[in-house]
Amino acid sequence: QVQVVESGGGLVQPGGSLRLSCVASESIFRLYSMGWYRQAPGKQRELVARITGSGLTNYADSVKGRFTISRDSAKNTVYLQMNSLTPEDTAVYYCKLTKPGAGDFWGQGTQVTVSS
């Protein structure tokens, strides 16, 4: 069973930055896709950013130019650097690992609150 654990959430003022981390319990050097999703109160979970095993990335329009997803395979970790945060970014952020043939594995989520 693959496990993923997120960290790095917290309270930040508008315009501030946070970096989220997602550590996987097994090597992500293999061709796994990993993504960050978020869910705000009363809203559906949405894709924020994704990185494929080959390093291709895609982003939600709402975060393009502000968020950056990256991967450190040596540390089995995927990061989400979030800059220029706004209150609309407030949500629980989840990490998902997609393992071919085995399915999707979600973390427990980390809360990000953007407020003055």
C-alpha atoms as an extended CHARMM CRD file, in Angstrom:
* protein
*
       116  EXT
         1         1  GLN       CA              0.0000000000        0.0000000000        0.0000000000  PROA      1               0.0000000000
         2         2  VAL       CA              1.4630000000        3.2940000000       -1.0920000000  PROA      2               0.0000000000
         3         3  GLN       CA              1.2300000000        6.1270000000        1.4050000000  PROA      3               0.0000000000
         4         4  VAL       CA              1.5510000000        9.8190000000        0.7350000000  PROA      4               0.0000000000
         5         5  VAL       CA              1.8790000000       12.4520000000        3.4380000000  PROA      5               0.0000000000
         6         6  GLU       CA              1.4730000000       16.1750000000        2.9200000000  PROA      6               0.0000000000
         7         7  SER       CA              2.9650000000       18.9360000000        5.0260000000  PROA      7               0.0000000000
         8         8  GLY       CA              3.6780000000       22.6330000000        4.8730000000  PROA      8               0.0000000000
         9         9  GLY       CA              0.2390000000       24.1520000000        5.1900000000  PROA      9               0.0000000000
        10        10  GLY       CA             -0.5720000000       26.9940000000        7.5160000000  PROA      10              0.0000000000
        11        11  LEU       CA             -1.8310000000       30.5300000000        7.8440000000  PROA      11              0.0000000000
        12        12  VAL       CA             -0.3560000000       33.1480000000        5.5520000000  PROA      12              0.0000000000
        13        13  GLN       CA             -1.2380000000       36.7220000000        4.6900000000  PROA      13              0.0000000000
        14        14  PRO       CA             -2.4430000000       37.6850000000        1.2080000000  PROA      14              0.0000000000
        15        15  GLY       CA              0.5210000000       38.0560000000       -1.0980000000  PROA      15              0.0000000000
        16        16  GLY       CA              2.5660000000       35.6020000000        0.9120000000  PROA      16              0.0000000000
        17        17  SER       CA              4.0880000000       32.2650000000       -0.0110000000  PROA      17              0.0000000000
        18        18  LEU       CA              4.0290000000       28.6890000000        1.1910000000  PROA      18              0.0000000000
        19        19  ARG       CA              5.6900000000       25.5170000000        0.0360000000  PROA      19              0.0000000000
        20        20  LEU       CA              3.8210000000       22.2590000000        0.3990000000  PROA      20              0.0000000000
        21        21  SER       CA              5.5910000000       18.9250000000        0.4490000000  PROA      21              0.0000000000
        22        22  CYS       CA              4.2790000000       15.4670000000       -0.3490000000  PROA      22              0.0000000000
        23        23  VAL       CA              6.3860000000       12.4760000000        0.6060000000  PROA      23              0.0000000000
        24        24  ALA       CA              5.6300000000        9.0740000000       -0.9080000000  PROA      24              0.0000000000
        25        25  SER       CA              6.3430000000        5.8090000000        0.8670000000  PROA      25              0.0000000000
        26        26  GLU       CA              8.0620000000        4.3300000000       -2.1580000000  PROA      26              0.0000000000
        27        27  SER       CA             10.3210000000        5.5440000000       -4.8460000000  PROA      27              0.0000000000
        28        28  ILE       CA              8.7200000000        7.9700000000       -7.2300000000  PROA      28              0.0000000000
        29        29  PHE       CA             11.5810000000        7.6090000000       -9.6300000000  PROA      29              0.0000000000
        30        30  ARG       CA              9.3210000000        5.2800000000      -11.5280000000  PROA      30              0.0000000000
        31        31  LEU       CA              6.8540000000        6.7480000000      -13.9820000000  PROA      31              0.0000000000
        32        32  TYR       CA              4.2720000000        7.8710000000      -11.4770000000  PROA      32              0.0000000000
        33        33  SER       CA              2.0830000000       10.8900000000      -11.9750000000  PROA      33              0.0000000000
        34        34  MET       CA              1.6280000000       13.0370000000       -8.8950000000  PROA      34              0.0000000000
        35        35  GLY       CA             -0.7290000000       15.8910000000       -8.4020000000  PROA      35              0.0000000000
        36        36  TRP       CA             -1.8770000000       18.5240000000       -5.9740000000  PROA      36              0.0000000000
        37        37  TYR       CA             -5.5850000000       19.0690000000       -5.5330000000  PROA      37              0.0000000000
        38        38  ARG       CA             -7.5300000000       21.3580000000       -3.2580000000  PROA      38              0.0000000000
        39        39  GLN       CA            -10.9740000000       21.5230000000       -1.7730000000  PROA      39              0.0000000000
        40        40  ALA       CA            -12.4970000000       24.6510000000       -0.3340000000  PROA      40              0.0000000000
        41        41  PRO       CA            -15.5390000000       24.5370000000        1.9590000000  PROA      41              0.0000000000
        42        42  GLY       CA            -18.6800000000       23.8500000000       -0.0340000000  PROA      42              0.0000000000
        43        43  LYS       CA            -16.7600000000       23.2530000000       -3.2450000000  PROA      43              0.0000000000
        44        44  GLN       CA            -15.6390000000       20.2330000000       -5.1780000000  PROA      44              0.0000000000
        45        45  ARG       CA            -12.0730000000       19.0430000000       -5.0960000000  PROA      45              0.0000000000
        46        46  GLU       CA            -10.1400000000       20.4850000000       -8.0050000000  PROA      46              0.0000000000
        47        47  LEU       CA             -6.8220000000       19.8720000000       -9.6690000000  PROA      47              0.0000000000
        48        48  VAL       CA             -4.2080000000       22.5030000000       -8.8700000000  PROA      48              0.0000000000
        49        49  ALA       CA             -1.1000000000       21.1050000000      -10.5340000000  PROA      49              0.0000000000
        50        50  ARG       CA              0.2090000000       17.8060000000      -11.7970000000  PROA      50              0.0000000000
        51        51  ILE       CA              3.5640000000       16.4050000000      -12.7850000000  PROA      51              0.0000000000
        52        52  THR       CA              4.0130000000       13.2350000000      -14.8090000000  PROA      52              0.0000000000
        53        53  GLY       CA              6.7110000000       10.6550000000      -14.3810000000  PROA      53              0.0000000000
        54        54  SER       CA              8.5520000000       12.2060000000      -17.2950000000  PROA      54              0.0000000000
        55        55  GLY       CA              8.3800000000       15.6520000000      -15.7230000000  PROA      55              0.0000000000
        56        56  LEU       CA              5.6050000000       17.2330000000      -17.7410000000  PROA      56              0.0000000000
        57        57  THR       CA              3.5030000000       19.6590000000      -15.7570000000  PROA      57              0.0000000000
        58        58  ASN       CA              0.1030000000       21.2590000000      -16.0390000000  PROA      58              0.0000000000
        59        59  TYR       CA             -1.7080000000       23.7820000000      -13.8790000000  PROA      59              0.0000000000
        60        60  ALA       CA             -5.1620000000       25.0840000000      -13.2090000000  PROA      60              0.0000000000
        61        61  ASP       CA             -5.6890000000       28.4240000000      -14.9050000000  PROA      61              0.0000000000
        62        62  SER       CA             -6.2900000000       30.0520000000      -11.5330000000  PROA      62              0.0000000000
        63        63  VAL       CA             -2.7570000000       29.2840000000      -10.3270000000  PROA      63              0.0000000000
        64        64  LYS       CA             -0.6840000000       29.6060000000      -13.4990000000  PROA      64              0.0000000000
        65        65  GLY       CA              2.2270000000       31.9400000000      -12.9650000000  PROA      65              0.0000000000
        66        66  ARG       CA              1.8880000000       31.7520000000       -9.1830000000  PROA      66              0.0000000000
        67        67  PHE       CA              2.3010000000       28.0700000000       -8.2930000000  PROA      67              0.0000000000
        68        68  THR       CA              5.0710000000       25.7070000000       -9.2940000000  PROA      68              0.0000000000
        69        69  ILE       CA              5.0690000000       21.9310000000       -8.9290000000  PROA      69              0.0000000000
        70        70  SER       CA              8.3830000000       20.1050000000       -8.7810000000  PROA      70              0.0000000000
        71        71  ARG       CA              9.7170000000       16.7020000000       -7.8850000000  PROA      71              0.0000000000
        72        72  ASP       CA             12.7860000000       15.4250000000       -6.0660000000  PROA      72              0.0000000000
        73        73  SER       CA             12.9350000000       11.7470000000       -6.9010000000  PROA      73              0.0000000000
        74        74  ALA       CA             15.8810000000       11.1540000000       -4.5710000000  PROA      74              0.0000000000
        75        75  LYS       CA             13.6750000000       12.2430000000       -1.6640000000  PROA      75              0.0000000000
        76        76  ASN       CA             10.4550000000       10.6800000000       -2.9840000000  PROA      76              0.0000000000
        77        77  THR       CA              8.9470000000       14.1270000000       -2.6350000000  PROA      77              0.0000000000
        78        78  VAL       CA              6.8060000000       16.4410000000       -4.7050000000  PROA      78              0.0000000000
        79        79  TYR       CA              6.5900000000       20.1150000000       -3.8640000000  PROA      79              0.0000000000
        80        80  LEU       CA              4.0790000000       22.8430000000       -4.5440000000  PROA      80              0.0000000000
        81        81  GLN       CA              5.5570000000       26.3160000000       -4.2950000000  PROA      81              0.0000000000
        82        82  MET       CA              2.7370000000       28.8010000000       -3.8970000000  PROA      82              0.0000000000
        83        83  ASN       CA              3.3910000000       32.5040000000       -4.3460000000  PROA      83              0.0000000000
        84        84  SER       CA              1.1680000000       35.5860000000       -4.3980000000  PROA      84              0.0000000000
        85        85  LEU       CA             -1.4630000000       33.7820000000       -2.3780000000  PROA      85              0.0000000000
        86        86  THR       CA             -4.9800000000       35.1780000000       -2.2030000000  PROA      86              0.0000000000
        87        87  PRO       CA             -7.9040000000       34.3340000000        0.0760000000  PROA      87              0.0000000000
        88        88  GLU       CA             -9.3540000000       32.3450000000       -2.8320000000  PROA      88              0.0000000000
        89        89  ASP       CA             -6.4890000000       29.8880000000       -2.4120000000  PROA      89              0.0000000000
        90        90  THR       CA             -7.7530000000       28.9270000000        1.0220000000  PROA      90              0.0000000000
        91        91  ALA       CA             -8.5120000000       25.2130000000        1.0060000000  PROA      91              0.0000000000
        92        92  VAL       CA             -7.3640000000       21.8140000000        2.1320000000  PROA      92              0.0000000000
        93        93  TYR       CA             -4.6220000000       20.7210000000       -0.2320000000  PROA      93              0.0000000000
        94        94  TYR       CA             -4.2610000000       17.0630000000       -1.0850000000  PROA      94              0.0000000000
        95        95  CYS       CA             -1.5340000000       15.1140000000       -2.7960000000  PROA      95              0.0000000000
        96        96  LYS       CA             -2.3720000000       12.2400000000       -5.1090000000  PROA      96              0.0000000000
        97        97  LEU       CA             -0.0430000000        9.5960000000       -6.4990000000  PROA      97              0.0000000000
        98        98  THR       CA             -1.1780000000        7.5950000000       -9.4950000000  PROA      98              0.0000000000
        99        99  LYS       CA              0.4980000000        4.2260000000       -9.7560000000  PROA      99              0.0000000000
       100       100  PRO       CA             -0.1400000000        2.4070000000      -13.0330000000  PROA      100             0.0000000000
       101       101  GLY       CA             -2.0040000000       -0.8020000000      -12.3880000000  PROA      101             0.0000000000
       102       102  ALA       CA             -2.6150000000        0.0190000000       -8.7670000000  PROA      102             0.0000000000
       103       103  GLY       CA             -4.7180000000        3.1570000000       -8.8220000000  PROA      103             0.0000000000
       104       104  ASP       CA             -4.7000000000        6.4570000000       -6.9750000000  PROA      104             0.0000000000
       105       105  PHE       CA             -3.3620000000        7.0880000000       -3.4960000000  PROA      105             0.0000000000
       106       106  TRP       CA             -4.3510000000       10.2010000000       -1.5600000000  PROA      106             0.0000000000
       107       107  GLY       CA             -2.8230000000       11.9280000000        1.4110000000  PROA      107             0.0000000000
       108       108  GLN       CA             -4.7600000000       13.2000000000        4.3880000000  PROA      108             0.0000000000
       109       109  GLY       CA             -4.5430000000       16.8270000000        3.2890000000  PROA      109             0.0000000000
       110       110  THR       CA             -2.9840000000       19.9650000000        4.6960000000  PROA      110             0.0000000000
       111       111  GLN       CA             -4.8810000000       23.1570000000        5.4300000000  PROA      111             0.0000000000
       112       112  VAL       CA             -3.8620000000       26.3910000000        3.7340000000  PROA      112             0.0000000000
       113       113  THR       CA             -5.5000000000       29.5540000000        4.9970000000  PROA      113             0.0000000000
       114       114  VAL       CA             -4.8480000000       32.9070000000        3.3800000000  PROA      114             0.0000000000
       115       115  SER       CA             -6.0950000000       35.7190000000        5.5600000000  PROA      115             0.0000000000
       116       116  SER       CA             -5.0340000000       39.0320000000        7.0000000000  PROA      116             0.0000000000
